Amino acid sequence: MTRLTRRTLGALTAGAALSAAAPGFTQQGKVLRFVQNGNLTILDPIWTTAYVTRNHGYFIYDTLFATDGNNAVQPQMVDKYEVSPDKTVWTFTLRDGLEWHDGKPVTSEDCIASIQRWGKRDAMGLKLMDFVKEFKKVDDKTFQMVLKEPYGLVLDSLGKPSSNVPFMMPRRVAETDAFKQIDSQVGSGPFIYVNAESKPGEKHVYSKNPKYKPRAEPASGLAGGKVVKVDRVEIIEMPDPQQQVNALIN
């Protein structure tokens, strides 16, 4: 049993060294089991600042931008972006081949809805929305964020690395009222949440997403290519500290 540390989380989410947590081998392939510092009770990533929920989000979702190992914001789901000369129109184009876990393509409308929902609860999101005049769909892979005036933290907001991360969700999920928790765990990230095997209070199960398309760049921090090196992840929930110690010893 492995205890999740910040270093291990970085490896898990960036995909640089998933093997660092000493996974075991079963009939289900290479399996990583670990214990977090608390139970995962809320699965909606904008509903709590708990790190266990943030970790869950990084398993199943992806982000438009991500923070690399040097704390610089880099494109993640975004292929390219442009800013108008007056810095009020930001144009984002998604990478080719991005799919949700249900097989449907990731679209600009999905991303717009996700940003809008996140922007109703997160502090940085709320501030960003103060500057947003409107969102415009250009085509299925391209959208614009039109600002009322220039705002210097657009990329920092969309690429924020920690709690209340602006994860992208399918539009049908992202259109859930921001003050009501989502009831779907469909994302486009490197792992798929296995509802049938997950039992809150006991364990949460994730399987490798075979259709996940990593970026070509090497992994760095939370940015770059998230190359998955295990077939399955199991988060074991042990609220009793002594039980956690016994698991590590045995």
Summary of the structure (lengths in Angstrom):
residues: 250
radius of gyration: 18.1
end to end distance: 8.4
largest distance: 61.6
contacts: 785
relative contact order: 0.22
helix: 24%
strand: 26%
